[in-house]
């Protein structure tokens, strides 16, 4: 990945003809630039990963032997805090 000096990051991806054609078709159908579409896919994937992490945490909590179960709102806040998207790497 090449990094520009003004804070924007430039990404270079090399595609074979088939993937290049598919990408052109996707962005054409969606009426977006390649850059806008890639950013959308990154955001959507990031959100999906965050959701999956939260669901795993919920399952672990549900499987745990908990004697003092917190109120749903308090539990939701604790889960959000513990599994914020900024914690993904």
ChimeraX attribute file (.defattr): number of C-alpha atoms within 10 A of each C-alpha:
attribute: neighborCount
match mode: 1-to-1
recipient: residues
	/A:1	8
	/A:2	9
	/A:3	10
	/A:4	10
	/A:5	7
	/A:6	6
	/A:7	7
	/A:8	9
	/A:9	11
	/A:10	10
	/A:11	11
	/A:12	8
	/A:13	6
	/A:14	8
	/A:15	10
	/A:16	7
	/A:17	9
	/A:18	9
	/A:19	11
	/A:20	12
	/A:21	11
	/A:22	11
	/A:23	16
	/A:24	15
	/A:25	12
	/A:26	15
	/A:27	16
	/A:28	12
	/A:29	9
	/A:30	10
	/A:31	11
	/A:32	13
	/A:33	13
	/A:34	14
	/A:35	11
	/A:36	12
	/A:37	16
	/A:38	14
	/A:39	12
	/A:40	12
	/A:41	12
	/A:42	12
	/A:43	12
	/A:44	12
	/A:45	12
	/A:46	14
	/A:47	13
	/A:48	12
	/A:49	14
	/A:50	18
	/A:51	15
	/A:52	12
	/A:53	17
	/A:54	19
	/A:55	14
	/A:56	11
	/A:57	15
	/A:58	15
	/A:59	11
	/A:60	11
	/A:61	14
	/A:62	10
	/A:63	9
	/A:64	9
	/A:65	9
	/A:66	9
	/A:67	6
	/A:68	6
	/A:69	10
	/A:70	11
	/A:71	8
	/A:72	9
	/A:73	9
	/A:74	11
	/A:75	14
	/A:76	14
	/A:77	11
	/A:78	12
	/A:79	17
	/A:80	13
	/A:81	11
	/A:82	12
	/A:83	17
	/A:84	13
	/A:85	16
	/A:86	7
	/A:87	9
	/A:88	10
	/A:89	4
